[in-house]
Amino acid sequence: MSSNSQPQSKEQLAGLALGAIGVVFGDIGTSPLYALKEVFLSGLKIDEPHVLGVLSLVFWTLTLVVTTKYAIFIMRADNKGEGGIMALMALALQGSKEHPKKMHFIVTVGLIGTVLFYGDSIITPAISVLSAVEGLQIIAPSLANYVLPITITVLGGLFILQAKGSGKMGKLFSPIMCIWFCLLAVLGIINIIHEPRVLMAINPYYAGHLLMELGWHGFLIMGAVVLAITGAEALYADMGHFGLKPIRYAWFGFVFPALLLNYFGQGALLIVHPDAIQNPFYLLAPTWAMYPLLILSTLATVIASQAVISGAFSMTKQAIQLGYCPRMNILHTSGNEMGQVYVPAINWLLMLSVFVLVLTFKSSSALASAYGLAVTGTMMSTTLLAFIVIQELWQWSKYTSIAFLSIFLTIDLTFLSSNSLKIPTGGWLPLVVATVLFLVLTTWIEGRKLLSQYMDARRMLFEDLEKTINAKLVRVEGTAIYLTRSLHGVPQVLLHNLEHNHVLHERIIVLTIVTTNEPYVDEAHLVKIRAFGKDRDFYRVKLYYGFKQNADVRRALELCLQQGLNFNPKTASFFIGSEQISFRNKSPMPKWRRGLFRFLFHNATSAIDFFKIPVERVVELGIRIEL
């Protein structure tokens, strides 16, 4: 479970902090490859006042957004130790159960943040690996034509290896990233020594003076400054794996200083050699170190990409568990780590999308225009959800919570509006991806809602069923387990079986799997059993799982036995409804959504496979549903 669940020794904290360096900070740790270069490529003059102003903007952006907003405030909003947009949304919903409109707003904001994260998951591998391999253009200009083929090869290998799991590779992540951050710091220090005046950029005066001097152009460069904080969301999203303290220790004690030293080192280099703007990161290093730096940079960007891809898998699993996404085939790549999952459909879609991106945009500078919008949109969603948690659960005073919202929402809006100006030159990409995914998820949610209403309208209580059962109905030995999504009444598949087969097992168990708004539910609270009927031969069993858990029907049935439910799980028959969806002419669902929902519903992974139900014990009954 969460790393926060029990006190940790100094050795454990150090180990977790080391692990966090290899996983959490890959994305933000590779931003120096392209962030500062993109700021000046927007047309900004390269001289000492402007370099100091840009460094000051980068310093205060990292300080206010990553350090203050995420490391100090947002990471306190843990859902039983878990973080991320889904965990935050579930936490916000807990405090708004009595307000349907607010719950709808929370789900909408959470889904927007989720779909924008998928846009980020496509762009991050492309821009990170491409920016690293572009070092070839500096080291050996004659090899420039090989940048795209090498990038595609590296990324292709990364996606193909996903099915093997990241566990074995993960052991190398931390040592490589530690070397990477040490190298960032060393290269920065070497150049700062030649131009120590860059350290004055810590003074916010330089940031303010630059923005006032540039006016509208200053607003424009904020869209490039935001590249320095891509990956900030990972501090919160990966909190369940490493814990609050280890991530904070790693950030404040190692990663943050290393990043600042490198950015300031690049600034010092630009003051002395303005022509180094073609690639200030690689030109920090002496000529003899160029090839080793290229190899290490590529490894670091592969690690950053791996973290984002794994995040997409984890996000998909949570969305499925919470009912926001159709069931998909999910494979567990580690017997020890529950969080290591592989979703084949998402993997291949990401790979195809990343390849199209690399071959279409062809350079990291071109991709930079598409990057900031997804990042800032997700950050804004996090700010809004955190504000609701602060108000509803933490009970902060009205003025304190509004101050939090005002400060960080202003920062988010500034970055978002600045990046929105890049929509014609690439910013449209994450918007298109997010829009398509948002329509898919909302269609699924609306369709499931109509399906629930259909089932409720035809619901029959167990008491009513007993009255209507024909005395001549054949009773057979054994146990029948009816799997249903409905929490109340007799499931349609049971009524369907009685209507056509006129057979009733001596023991009926109606089984419903419920996903809660908490990440984990312990076994003591996992099963709830209620008996019905004169002979106590009808049972309603509800299984409660957290949104980060895997429903294990076999284990749950063992717990039912322990709680006194007398049956033989090895001989029980599972009855599952194979539902066929159609729509009435006057269906509440818009026509353009109907075909999409039907496609999603009929292509979702079977409940038999998803819940690992013994296939040899399953009976499927066709049920036609008209919504």
ChimeraX attribute file (.defattr): number of C-alpha atoms within 10 A of each C-alpha:
attribute: neighborCount
match mode: 1-to-1
recipient: residues
	/A:1	16
	/A:2	17
	/A:3	20
	/A:4	19
	/A:5	11
	/A:6	7
	/A:7	9
	/A:8	15
	/A:9	9
	/A:10	9
	/A:11	9
	/A:12	13
	/A:13	20
	/A:14	16
	/A:15	14
	/A:16	22
	/A:17	25
	/A:18	22
	/A:19	24
	/A:20	27
	/A:21	25
	/A:22	25
	/A:23	25
	/A:24	29
	/A:25	27
	/A:26	29
	/A:27	27
	/A:28	22
	/A:29	27
	/A:30	29
	/A:31	22
	/A:32	21
	/A:33	27
	/A:34	22
	/A:35	23
	/A:36	26
	/A:37	21
	/A:38	24
	/A:39	20
	/A:40	19
	/A:41	15
	/A:42	13
	/A:43	10
	/A:44	16
	/A:45	12
	/A:46	19
	/A:47	14
	/A:48	17
	/A:49	16
	/A:50	22
	/A:51	29
	/A:52	28
	/A:53	24
	/A:54	28
	/A:55	29
	/A:56	25
	/A:57	27
	/A:58	26
	/A:59	23
	/A:60	18
	/A:61	19
	/A:62	21
	/A:63	16
	/A:64	16
	/A:65	20
	/A:66	23
	/A:67	19
	/A:68	14
	/A:69	19
	/A:70	23
	/A:71	24
	/A:72	14
	/A:73	14
	/A:74	24
	/A:75	24
	/A:76	14
	/A:77	23
	/A:78	20
	/A:79	23
	/A:80	16
	/A:81	23
	/A:82	28
	/A:83	29
	/A:84	24
	/A:85	25
	/A:86	26
	/A:87	27
	/A:88	27
	/A:89	28
	/A:90	23
	/A:91	25
	/A:92	29
	/A:93	24
	/A:94	17
	/A:95	18
	/A:96	18
	/A:97	11
	/A:98	10
	/A:99	10
	/A:100	11
	/A:101	10
	/A:102	16
	/A:103	19
	/A:104	13
	/A:105	13
	/A:106	22
	/A:107	19
	/A:108	16
	/A:109	20
	/A:110	24
	/A:111	24
	/A:112	21
	/A:113	27
	/A:114	26
	/A:115	25
	/A:116	27
	/A:117	26
	/A:118	25
	/A:119	27
	/A:120	26
	/A:121	24
	/A:122	27
	/A:123	27
	/A:124	25
	/A:125	30
	/A:126	29
	/A:127	29
	/A:128	27
	/A:129	29
	/A:130	27
	/A:131	26
	/A:132	27
	/A:133	23
	/A:134	25
	/A:135	25
	/A:136	20
	/A:137	16
	/A:138	15
	/A:139	18
	/A:140	11
	/A:141	11
	/A:142	10
	/A:143	12
	/A:144	15
	/A:145	11
	/A:146	13
	/A:147	20
	/A:148	18
	/A:149	12
	/A:150	15
	/A:151	25
	/A:152	20
	/A:153	11
	/A:154	17
	/A:155	22
	/A:156	15
	/A:157	11
	/A:158	18
	/A:159	19
	/A:160	12
	/A:161	12
	/A:162	19
	/A:163	16
	/A:164	14
	/A:165	17
	/A:166	19
	/A:167	14
	/A:168	10
	/A:169	12
	/A:170	16
	/A:171	12
	/A:172	13
	/A:173	26
	/A:174	20
	/A:175	14
	/A:176	18
	/A:177	29
	/A:178	18
	/A:179	13
	/A:180	22
	/A:181	25
	/A:182	18
	/A:183	17
	/A:184	25
	/A:185	23
	/A:186	18
	/A:187	23
	/A:188	26
	/A:189	21
	/A:190	17
	/A:191	22
	/A:192	22
	/A:193	12
	/A:194	13
	/A:195	18
	/A:196	13
	/A:197	15
	/A:198	25
	/A:199	18
	/A:200	15
	/A:201	23
	/A:202	19
	/A:203	16
	/A:204	16
	/A:205	14
	/A:206	21
	/A:207	24
	/A:208	14
	/A:209	14
	/A:210	20
	/A:211	20
	/A:212	13
	/A:213	11
	/A:214	14
	/A:215	11
	/A:216	10
	/A:217	15
	/A:218	18
	/A:219	17
	/A:220	22
	/A:221	24
	/A:222	23
	/A:223	27
	/A:224	26
	/A:225	25
	/A:226	27
	/A:227	24
	/A:228	26
	/A:229	22
	/A:230	26
	/A:231	24
	/A:232	23
	/A:233	26
	/A:234	22
	/A:235	27
	/A:236	26
	/A:237	23
	/A:238	21
	/A:239	26
	/A:240	23
	/A:241	22
	/A:242	24
	/A:243	26
	/A:244	24
	/A:245	19
	/A:246	23
	/A:247	29
	/A:248	21
	/A:249	19
	/A:250	21
	/A:251	23
	/A:252	13
	/A:253	12
	/A:254	18
	/A:255	23
	/A:256	21
	/A:257	15
	/A:258	23
	/A:259	25
	/A:260	21
	/A:261	22
	/A:262	27
	/A:263	29
	/A:264	32
	/A:265	30
	/A:266	30
	/A:267	33
	/A:268	30
	/A:269	26
	/A:270	23
	/A:271	20
	/A:272	15
	/A:273	14
	/A:274	17
	/A:275	12
	/A:276	17
	/A:277	19
	/A:278	15
	/A:279	20
	/A:280	25
	/A:281	27
	/A:282	26
	/A:283	20
	/A:284	24
	/A:285	17
	/A:286	10
	/A:287	10
	/A:288	9
	/A:289	12
	/A:290	19
	/A:291	15
	/A:292	10
	/A:293	19
	/A:294	18
	/A:295	13
	/A:296	18
	/A:297	24
	/A:298	23
	/A:299	19
	/A:300	27
	/A:301	28
	/A:302	25
	/A:303	30
	/A:304	27
	/A:305	27
	/A:306	26
	/A:307	25
	/A:308	26
	/A:309	26
	/A:310	22
	/A:311	22
	/A:312	24
	/A:313	22
	/A:314	19
	/A:315	22
	/A:316	25
	/A:317	24
	/A:318	21
	/A:319	20
	/A:320	15
	/A:321	24
	/A:322	18
	/A:323	16
	/A:324	20
	/A:325	21
	/A:326	21
	/A:327	21
	/A:328	20
	/A:329	15
	/A:330	19
	/A:331	14
	/A:332	16
	/A:333	18
	/A:334	16
	/A:335	7
	/A:336	9
	/A:337	12
	/A:338	13
	/A:339	20
	/A:340	18
	/A:341	22
	/A:342	26
	/A:343	20
	/A:344	17
	/A:345	12
	/A:346	18
	/A:347	19
	/A:348	14
	/A:349	11
	/A:350	21
	/A:351	21
	/A:352	14
	/A:353	17
	/A:354	22
	/A:355	19
	/A:356	15
	/A:357	19
	/A:358	24
	/A:359	14
	/A:360	11
	/A:361	16
	/A:362	17
	/A:363	18
	/A:364	23
	/A:365	17
	/A:366	16
	/A:367	25
	/A:368	24
	/A:369	24
	/A:370	27
	/A:371	28
	/A:372	29
	/A:373	31
	/A:374	29
	/A:375	27
	/A:376	28
	/A:377	26
	/A:378	24
	/A:379	28
	/A:380	22
	/A:381	25
	/A:382	24
	/A:383	21
	/A:384	19
	/A:385	25
	/A:386	25
	/A:387	23
	/A:388	23
	/A:389	25
	/A:390	24
	/A:391	17
	/A:392	16
	/A:393	15
	/A:394	13
	/A:395	11
	/A:396	14
	/A:397	11
	/A:398	10
	/A:399	9
	/A:400	12
	/A:401	18
	/A:402	14
	/A:403	13
	/A:404	17
	/A:405	18
	/A:406	14
	/A:407	12
	/A:408	19
	/A:409	19
	/A:410	13
	/A:411	17
	/A:412	22
	/A:413	15
	/A:414	17
	/A:415	26
	/A:416	23
	/A:417	17
	/A:418	21
	/A:419	27
	/A:420	21
	/A:421	15
	/A:422	19
	/A:423	15
	/A:424	11
	/A:425	13
	/A:426	19
	/A:427	21
	/A:428	16
	/A:429	22
	/A:430	27
	/A:431	20
	/A:432	13
	/A:433	19
	/A:434	23
	/A:435	16
	/A:436	12
	/A:437	20
	/A:438	19
	/A:439	14
	/A:440	18
	/A:441	21
	/A:442	18
	/A:443	23
	/A:444	22
	/A:445	17
	/A:446	16
	/A:447	22
	/A:448	17
	/A:449	12
	/A:450	17
	/A:451	18
	/A:452	14
	/A:453	14
	/A:454	14
	/A:455	19
	/A:456	16
	/A:457	9
	/A:458	12
	/A:459	16
	/A:460	16
	/A:461	12
	/A:462	17
	/A:463	13
	/A:464	11
	/A:465	14
	/A:466	14
	/A:467	9
	/A:468	8
	/A:469	12
	/A:470	10
	/A:471	9
	/A:472	8
	/A:473	12
	/A:474	13
	/A:475	13
	/A:476	12
	/A:477	9
	/A:478	16
	/A:479	22
	/A:480	25
	/A:481	24
	/A:482	23
	/A:483	21
	/A:484	19
	/A:485	14
	/A:486	20
	/A:487	17
	/A:488	16
	/A:489	18
	/A:490	23
	/A:491	26
	/A:492	19
	/A:493	21
	/A:494	21
	/A:495	15
	/A:496	15
	/A:497	16
	/A:498	15
	/A:499	10
	/A:500	8
	/A:501	11
	/A:502	15
	/A:503	14
	/A:504	19
	/A:505	17
	/A:506	15
	/A:507	20
	/A:508	22
	/A:509	23
	/A:510	26
	/A:511	23
	/A:512	19
	/A:513	22
	/A:514	20
	/A:515	23
	/A:516	17
	/A:517	23
	/A:518	19
	/A:519	24
	/A:520	22
	/A:521	19
	/A:522	10
	/A:523	13
	/A:524	8
	/A:525	10
	/A:526	18
	/A:527	19
	/A:528	14
	/A:529	16
	/A:530	13
	/A:531	15
	/A:532	14
	/A:533	12
	/A:534	9
	/A:535	9
	/A:536	11
	/A:537	14
	/A:538	19
	/A:539	19
	/A:540	21
	/A:541	23
	/A:542	18
	/A:543	22
	/A:544	22
	/A:545	25
	/A:546	20
	/A:547	25
	/A:548	25
	/A:549	19
	/A:550	17
	/A:551	20
	/A:552	15
	/A:553	16
	/A:554	15
	/A:555	10
	/A:556	18
	/A:557	19
	/A:558	13
	/A:559	17
	/A:560	20
	/A:561	13
	/A:562	10
	/A:563	12
	/A:564	9
	/A:565	17
	/A:566	11
	/A:567	16
	/A:568	12
	/A:569	18
	/A:570	10
	/A:571	11
	/A:572	17
	/A:573	20
	/A:574	23
	/A:575	20
	/A:576	23
	/A:577	21
	/A:578	16
	/A:579	15
	/A:580	13
	/A:581	17
	/A:582	14
	/A:583	15
	/A:584	9
	/A:585	9
	/A:586	9
	/A:587	13
	/A:588	13
	/A:589	17
	/A:590	10
	/A:591	12
	/A:592	9
	/A:593	17
	/A:594	19
	/A:595	13
	/A:596	15
	/A:597	23
	/A:598	17
	/A:599	12
	/A:600	19
	/A:601	19
	/A:602	14
	/A:603	12
	/A:604	14
	/A:605	16
	/A:606	16
	/A:607	15
	/A:608	15
	/A:609	14
	/A:610	17
	/A:611	15
	/A:612	14
	/A:613	15
	/A:614	14
	/A:615	11
	/A:616	8
	/A:617	15
	/A:618	17
	/A:619	15
	/A:620	13
	/A:621	15
	/A:622	13
	/A:623	15
	/A:624	12
	/A:625	13
	/A:626	13
	/A:627	18
